[in-house]
């Protein structure tokens, strides 16, 4: 979860809680971490743009998921 903590430092606890209780959210986070692991250090790598676009999309998805769960009556 280290990479997610860097992007979402204020939501680390909520991310941990949701990952343990929500399989869809856990998969989104796992996908994010898998892509981070593939991210090349060299920005001239031809896959760099695709990876960063996908990571941004997953970050948006995580933000939306966190926002929807924080507004629910349960949370």
C-alpha positions as CSV (number, residue, x, y, z in Angstrom):
1,X,0.0,0.0,0.0
2,X,3.0,2.3,0.1
3,X,2.4,3.7,-3.4
4,X,-1.2,4.4,-2.5
5,X,-0.1,6.1,0.7
6,X,2.1,8.5,-1.4
7,X,-0.8,9.5,-3.6
8,X,-3.5,9.4,-0.9
9,X,-1.7,10.3,2.4
10,X,-4.8,11.5,4.1
11,X,-6.9,8.5,3.2
12,X,-4.5,5.7,4.2
13,X,-6.6,4.4,7.0
14,X,-9.8,4.5,4.9
15,X,-8.0,2.7,2.0
16,X,-6.8,0.0,4.3
17,X,-10.3,-0.5,5.8
18,X,-11.9,-0.6,2.4
19,X,-9.3,-3.0,1.0
20,X,-10.0,-5.5,3.7
21,X,-13.8,-5.3,3.4
22,X,-14.5,-4.6,-0.3
23,X,-13.2,-6.9,-2.9
24,X,-13.9,-4.5,-5.8
25,X,-11.9,-1.8,-4.2
26,X,-9.2,-4.2,-3.2
27,X,-8.9,-5.2,-6.9
28,X,-8.7,-1.6,-8.0
29,X,-5.8,-1.0,-5.5
30,X,-4.1,-4.2,-6.6
31,X,-4.3,-3.1,-10.3
32,X,-2.8,0.3,-9.3
33,X,0.1,-1.4,-7.5
34,X,0.7,-3.8,-10.4
35,X,1.0,-0.8,-12.8
36,X,3.2,1.1,-10.4
37,X,5.6,-1.9,-10.4
38,X,5.7,-1.8,-14.3
39,X,6.4,1.9,-14.5
40,X,9.8,2.3,-16.1
41,X,12.2,4.8,-14.6
42,X,13.0,6.2,-18.1
43,X,10.3,8.6,-19.3
44,X,11.4,7.9,-22.9
45,X,10.2,4.3,-22.7
46,X,7.4,3.9,-25.2
47,X,5.1,2.4,-22.6
48,X,5.5,5.2,-20.1
49,X,2.6,7.4,-21.4
50,X,0.2,4.4,-21.5
51,X,1.1,3.4,-17.9
52,X,0.8,6.9,-16.5
53,X,-2.6,7.4,-18.3
54,X,-3.8,4.1,-16.7
55,X,-2.4,5.1,-13.3
56,X,-4.2,8.4,-13.5
57,X,-7.4,6.7,-14.4
58,X,-7.1,4.3,-11.5
59,X,-6.3,7.2,-9.1
60,X,-9.5,8.9,-10.3
61,X,-11.4,5.7,-9.7
62,X,-10.0,5.4,-6.2
63,X,-10.9,9.0,-5.5
64,X,-14.5,8.5,-6.7
65,X,-14.8,5.2,-4.7
66,X,-13.5,6.9,-1.5
67,X,-15.8,9.9,-2.0
68,X,-18.8,7.6,-2.5
69,X,-18.0,5.6,0.6
70,X,-17.4,8.6,2.8
71,X,-20.8,10.0,1.9
72,X,-22.7,6.8,2.6
73,X,-24.8,6.6,5.8
74,X,-22.5,3.7,7.1
75,X,-19.3,5.7,7.0
